[in-house]
Amino acid sequence: MKKLSLVLIVALTLLASYSCKRKTPPAKENVFVYTFEAGPTRTTQDAGKLVDRFIGTGRDLSGLYKSDDNTVYYVSKDDVTETFENDLNTGNFTFNRSMRQYLGDNAPQLPGKDEAVRLAEEFLNKNGLMARNRNELTLVHFGGLRASSVIDGKTAGPIIDKLVTVTYGRKIDDLPVVGPGSKVVVNLGNRGEVMGAIYRWRELNGASRRQVQPEEMISQPEGEEAAKRQIMSEYGQEASYRILGSGKAYYDNNGKILQPVYVFETEIRLKDQKVAPFNYLCVIPLLKNSPEPLNLTAIDPRAKESIKELKRGEKPPQTGERKPID
């Protein structure tokens, strides 16, 4: 008897938005501070309408739950793979339609990269989700969801592609935007059906654009020293590292401000030789007085646990198998 488990790959990381091909930019490169536009007041009823639109009408929404941080959650009583989440503060939402039809050995007909991108953008346009400035939305990753199986608990079964994933990031002033915000992920299934999405996108208030003056910034060497302290704090004094690439970027913390940062793509080596070197993207505030905390550890709470496991010399948990981008 086959036992099948679905494994979701990470569709977007900070490294997907920022490449080490980008080296340290010229010192004269200007950066700015922006404020996001204030959205309308949103209610639980508004979240319910989004469930109807993206998952389907006729759902039992009596179980909608609103947390203390003003986020609404929905999980189908009949199918735990059907979920919805909506941050009423920002408008950001995530939804997943039922994956029942994708279980087992069912191999869906998935679109290729070009067709997937076309369908993803068609979905955004149709639902009024496309970026106001289309040039800000940039394709950063093409991946997918795979299912792995084990036969009789011993023999590896076939690996089946279940979904394809199109991930977009953001570019402002020709610089990448990193952080938990400013990203859009669309999951496509059989014959290009939209099976889920992650939407974290808010428009910038153009009138708020303020150029950062040189005296407000820390220098690149100061940024490197701060990166060293951050790495030592996260991985211990015995860790070593080397910088693969560096530059400026913007950081979207899902707050009110979009601010410039220094980004250092590094390779980390721990004292424990059993742990292979791994890449780490170090984000440092560029402003001496940051208008809003970056809350870097809030990007993914699982990162802290992974760090602890690495320090103990354990192998970090595997979230899945990455599908080739091209």
WOHU-V572032 format. One record per backbone hydrogen bond with DSSP energy under -0.5 kcal/mol. NH is the residue of the N-H (numbers start at 1). CO is the residue of the C=O. Records with the same first field share a line. If there is no record, write none. Layout:
NH = CO + CO
This chain:
3 = 150
4 = 2
5 = 148
7 = 146
8 = 6
9 = 7 + 144
11 = 9
16 = 13
17 = 13 + 14
18 = 14
22 = 19
23 = 21
29 = 26
33 = 210
34 = 258
35 = 205
36 = 256
37 = 203
47 = 43
48 = 44
49 = 45
50 = 46
51 = 47
52 = 48
53 = 49
54 = 50
55 = 51
56 = 51
59 = 56
61 = 59
63 = 60
64 = 61
65 = 73
67 = 65 + 71
70 = 67
72 = 86
73 = 65
74 = 84
76 = 79 + 82
82 = 79
83 = 81 + 96
84 = 74
85 = 94
86 = 72
87 = 92
88 = 70 + 86
91 = 87
93 = 199
94 = 85
95 = 197
96 = 83
97 = 195
102 = 99
103 = 100
106 = 103
108 = 106
110 = 108
116 = 112
117 = 113
118 = 114
119 = 115
120 = 116
121 = 117
122 = 118
123 = 119
124 = 120
125 = 121
126 = 122
127 = 123
128 = 125
129 = 124
130 = 124
134 = 132
136 = 133
137 = 133 + 134
138 = 136 + 169
140 = 167
141 = 167
143 = 165
145 = 163
146 = 7
147 = 160
148 = 5
150 = 3
151 = 155
152 = 1 + 150
154 = 151
155 = 151
157 = 149
160 = 147 + 158
162 = 145
163 = 145
164 = 188
165 = 143
166 = 186
167 = 141 + 165
168 = 184
169 = 138
170 = 177
171 = 136
172 = 175
175 = 172
177 = 170
178 = 176 + 250
181 = 252
182 = 200
183 = 200
184 = 168
185 = 198
186 = 166
187 = 196
188 = 164
189 = 193
191 = 109
192 = 109 + 189
193 = 190
195 = 187 + 193
196 = 187
197 = 95
198 = 185
199 = 93
200 = 183 + 198
205 = 35
206 = 204
208 = 205
209 = 206
210 = 33
212 = 31
216 = 213
217 = 213 + 214
218 = 286
223 = 219
224 = 220
225 = 221
226 = 222
227 = 223
228 = 224
229 = 225
230 = 226
231 = 227
232 = 228
233 = 229
234 = 230
235 = 231
236 = 232
239 = 236
240 = 269
242 = 267
244 = 242 + 265
245 = 265
247 = 263
249 = 261
250 = 176
251 = 259
252 = 178
253 = 251 + 257
258 = 34
259 = 251 + 257
261 = 249
262 = 284
263 = 247
264 = 282
265 = 245 + 263
266 = 264 + 280
267 = 242
268 = 266 + 278
269 = 240
273 = 271
275 = 272
276 = 274
278 = 268
280 = 266
282 = 264 + 280
283 = 281
284 = 262
286 = 260
287 = 260
288 = 216
290 = 288
298 = 295
299 = 296
303 = 300
304 = 301
305 = 301
306 = 302
307 = 303
308 = 304
309 = 305
310 = 306
311 = 307
312 = 308
313 = 310
314 = 309
319 = 317
322 = 320
